[in-house]
């Protein structure tokens, strides 16, 4: 199963449209971790499973989602309510409580991925306003290849190219 994860485009609609056009037929599921600032019934947002970010004022997205798809159970949230700028512990505990195999979040605008407590915990970074060590890439999103024995995560830049030094593989614990 392939899952595309994006976050924090902050009203930049065109980049999401490009992502959908390029990857819609190559992935099984598309997740948006909030701060789109775009209406839910408008393209390209209708192509994504979306949560509400701290800048999504007046939009009817939920604060969190649990998505069951094939063998995976995803917990999706923006992260501001779990205070991810300070610690991932509340996020991880909520993921465990929800029985998630994959936890997706945004908010920090910094990409990152870990496999801990039998959960893949991933932040795709911000596609529009990246921060941190990889900000020079100009924005990122991620694609997860989830298989029964492993996860493969690749990060992509705004030119829709995989960033080879950000390729990650994780064996699942049984």
SVG drawing of the C-alpha trace seen along z (x, -y; Angstrom):
<svg xmlns="http://www.w3.org/2000/svg" viewBox="-18 -31 40 42">
<polyline fill="none" stroke="black" stroke-width="0.4" points="0.0,0.0 1.3,-3.4 0.3,-6.5 1.2,-10.1 1.4,-12.5 1.6,-16.3 1.1,-19.2 1.2,-23.0 0.8,-24.4 -0.8,-27.5 -3.2,-28.5 -0.8,-27.5 -3.3,-25.5 -1.2,-25.0 1.4,-22.8 -1.3,-20.4 -2.9,-20.3 0.5,-19.3 0.9,-16.6 -2.5,-15.2 -2.0,-15.2 1.4,-13.5 0.7,-10.9 -3.1,-10.2 -2.8,-7.1 0.5,-6.0 -0.7,-5.9 -3.6,-4.3 -4.3,-7.1 -3.5,-10.8 -3.3,-12.4 -3.2,-16.1 -2.0,-16.9 -3.6,-20.4 -3.0,-24.1 -4.2,-23.9 -6.3,-27.0 -8.4,-25.7 -12.1,-24.8 -12.9,-21.0 -15.2,-20.9 -12.7,-22.5 -10.2,-20.7 -7.6,-19.6 -8.7,-19.1 -11.4,-16.6 -8.7,-14.2 -7.2,-14.1 -8.1,-12.8 -7.7,-16.0 -7.4,-17.3 -7.7,-20.8 -4.6,-22.8 -4.2,-25.7 -4.6,-28.1 -7.6,-26.4 -10.1,-28.9 -13.7,-28.3 -13.1,-25.2 -15.0,-22.0 -12.1,-19.6 -11.9,-17.3 -9.0,-17.8 -8.0,-14.1 -8.8,-11.1 -8.4,-7.4 -8.2,-5.9 -8.5,-2.1 -7.3,-1.1 -6.3,2.5 -3.8,3.7 -3.0,0.2 -4.6,-1.9 -3.6,-5.6 -3.9,-8.2 -3.8,-11.7 -3.6,-15.0 -2.0,-18.4 0.0,-18.2 -0.6,-21.5 -3.1,-20.1 -0.6,-17.4 2.1,-20.1 4.5,-18.4 6.9,-21.4 7.9,-20.2 7.6,-16.4 6.3,-13.6 5.2,-11.6 1.6,-12.8 1.3,-12.1 2.8,-8.6 0.5,-7.8 -2.6,-8.9 -1.4,-6.8 -1.1,-3.8 -4.5,-4.5 -6.0,-4.5 -4.2,-1.3 -2.4,-3.0 0.4,-1.4 1.1,-4.8 0.9,-8.3 0.9,-11.3 1.3,-14.9 2.5,-18.3 2.6,-21.7 6.4,-21.9 7.2,-22.4 10.1,-20.0 10.2,-16.6 11.0,-13.6 10.2,-9.9 10.8,-7.3 9.6,-3.8 8.9,-3.3 6.5,-1.2 5.4,0.6 4.3,-2.7 5.7,-4.7 5.5,-8.3 5.9,-10.7 5.9,-14.4 6.2,-15.2 7.5,-18.7 5.8,-21.7 5.4,-21.7 5.4,-25.5 7.2,-26.9 9.8,-24.4 11.9,-24.9 14.9,-23.2 17.8,-21.2 16.0,-20.5 14.5,-23.9 16.9,-24.4 14.9,-21.8 12.1,-24.4 9.3,-22.1 8.7,-18.4 6.0,-15.7 6.4,-12.0 5.3,-8.7 5.1,-5.6 5.3,-2.2 3.7,0.0 4.1,3.7 3.5,6.4 7.2,6.8 8.5,3.2 7.9,-0.5 9.8,-2.4 9.6,-6.2 10.7,-8.5 10.6,-12.3 9.9,-14.4 10.7,-18.0 8.5,-20.5 9.8,-19.3 8.2,-15.9 11.6,-14.3 12.6,-11.8 15.4,-13.2 17.8,-10.2 19.5,-11.0 16.2,-11.0 15.2,-7.4 14.4,-5.4 13.6,-1.7 12.1,-0.2 11.6,3.4 8.4,4.0 8.6,5.5 6.3,8.5"/>
</svg>
